[in-house]
Amino acid sequence: GIGKRLDDKKILIVGMSYRNDVGDFRSSAAVDLAGMCKDAGCIVDCSDPYIEGDKFEGYSVNNSLENLSCYDSIVLCVSHTEYAERDLENRLLVYKGFILDTNEVLSKDALRKLVLNGSNVKATGRGDL
């Protein structure tokens, strides 16, 4: 996970737009985060249902949300409705890396399931994790 050196750590940032269910990436904290991670030496991929194609501002795109095990960390930034429709919560149950939920993308129940499953998960802005 992210606790040591960031060189060559592979990170997936989930949700790149500036808010839920829109395709506007201007003033997006997730885009800023991706840049900071890249500058720190990370290999950054992104996922957002509003990105078309396999590249976004120089980052590879993983909109299939497949092969999550190849990532050292997954950072959840935007709660697009499509993530719930595609069962992101259950996809994360088999992931064993570090998960950071920065914007209440996952429900409290989903976070509890991940913790009980042995996942290394943290959530910002919440007193329960």
C-alpha positions in Angstrom: 0.0 0.0 0.0 0.9 3.6 0.3 2.9 3.9 3.5 6.4 3.7 2.3 8.1 4.9 -0.9 5.9 5.8 -3.8 8.4 5.0 -6.6 6.8 2.6 -9.1 3.7 2.0 -7.0 0.8 1.4 -9.3 -2.3 3.3 -8.3 -5.9 3.3 -9.7 -7.9 6.5 -9.2 -11.6 5.8 -9.5 -13.7 8.8 -10.5 -11.9 11.7 -12.2 -14.6 14.3 -12.7 -15.2 17.1 -10.3 -18.5 15.6 -9.0 -20.8 12.6 -9.3 -22.4 11.7 -12.6 -20.9 14.5 -14.8 -18.2 14.4 -17.4 -16.6 17.7 -16.4 -13.0 17.3 -15.4 -12.2 21.0 -14.8 -11.2 21.9 -11.3 -11.2 18.2 -10.3 -9.3 17.2 -7.2 -8.9 13.7 -8.6 -7.0 15.1 -11.6 -4.8 17.1 -9.2 -4.2 14.0 -7.1 -3.3 11.9 -10.2 -0.7 14.6 -11.1 0.8 14.6 -7.6 1.0 10.8 -7.5 2.7 10.8 -10.9 5.2 13.5 -9.8 6.0 11.3 -6.7 7.0 8.4 -9.0 3.7 6.4 -9.1 2.3 4.7 -12.1 -1.2 6.1 -12.3 -4.2 4.7 -14.1 -7.7 6.2 -13.9 -11.3 5.1 -14.2 -14.3 7.2 -15.0 -17.3 6.2 -17.0 -17.3 9.7 -18.6 -13.8 9.2 -20.1 -13.9 7.9 -23.7 -11.0 5.9 -25.0 -8.0 4.3 -23.3 -6.0 7.5 -22.5 -6.9 10.6 -20.3 -4.5 13.4 -19.9 -1.6 11.0 -20.3 -2.9 8.3 -18.0 -4.1 4.8 -19.0 -7.7 4.2 -18.4 -9.2 1.1 -16.7 -12.9 1.5 -17.1 -13.5 -2.2 -17.1 -12.4 -2.3 -13.4 -10.8 -5.7 -14.2 -7.5 -6.9 -12.9 -7.6 -4.8 -9.7 -5.0 -7.0 -8.2 -2.3 -5.4 -10.3 -2.7 -2.1 -8.3 -0.8 -1.4 -5.0 -3.5 1.1 -4.1 -7.0 2.1 -5.2 -8.2 5.6 -4.4 -11.9 6.2 -4.7 -12.7 9.8 -5.5 -16.1 10.2 -7.1 -19.2 8.1 -6.6 -20.6 7.8 -10.1 -23.9 5.9 -10.2 -22.4 3.5 -12.7 -20.0 2.2 -10.1 -22.9 0.9 -8.0 -24.5 -0.5 -11.1 -21.3 -2.4 -11.9 -21.0 -3.7 -8.3 -17.7 -2.0 -7.4 -18.2 -2.8 -3.8 -18.1 -6.6 -4.4 -15.3 -6.3 -6.9 -13.2 -4.7 -4.1 -13.9 -7.7 -1.8 -11.3 -9.7 -3.7 -8.7 -6.9 -3.8 -6.0 -7.2 -1.2 -4.1 -3.9 -1.6 -4.7 -0.5 0.1 -8.1 1.2 -0.5 -8.6 4.9 0.3 -12.2 6.2 0.0 -11.8 10.0 -0.2 -15.4 10.9 -0.8 -17.8 8.4 0.7 -17.9 6.4 -2.5 -18.6 3.3 -0.5 -21.4 2.9 2.0 -20.7 2.2 5.7 -21.9 -1.4 5.2 -19.5 -1.8 2.3 -16.6 -0.4 4.3 -17.5 -2.8 7.2 -17.5 -5.8 4.8 -14.1 -4.8 3.5 -12.7 -4.5 7.0 -14.2 -7.8 8.1 -12.8 -9.4 4.9 -9.3 -8.3 6.0 -8.9 -5.4 3.5 -6.6 -2.5 4.3 -9.2 0.3 3.8 -9.3 3.9 5.1 -11.9 6.6 4.5 -11.4 10.3 5.0 -14.0 12.5 6.7 -15.5 9.6 8.6 -15.2 8.9 12.3 -15.9 5.2 11.9 -12.7 4.3 10.0 
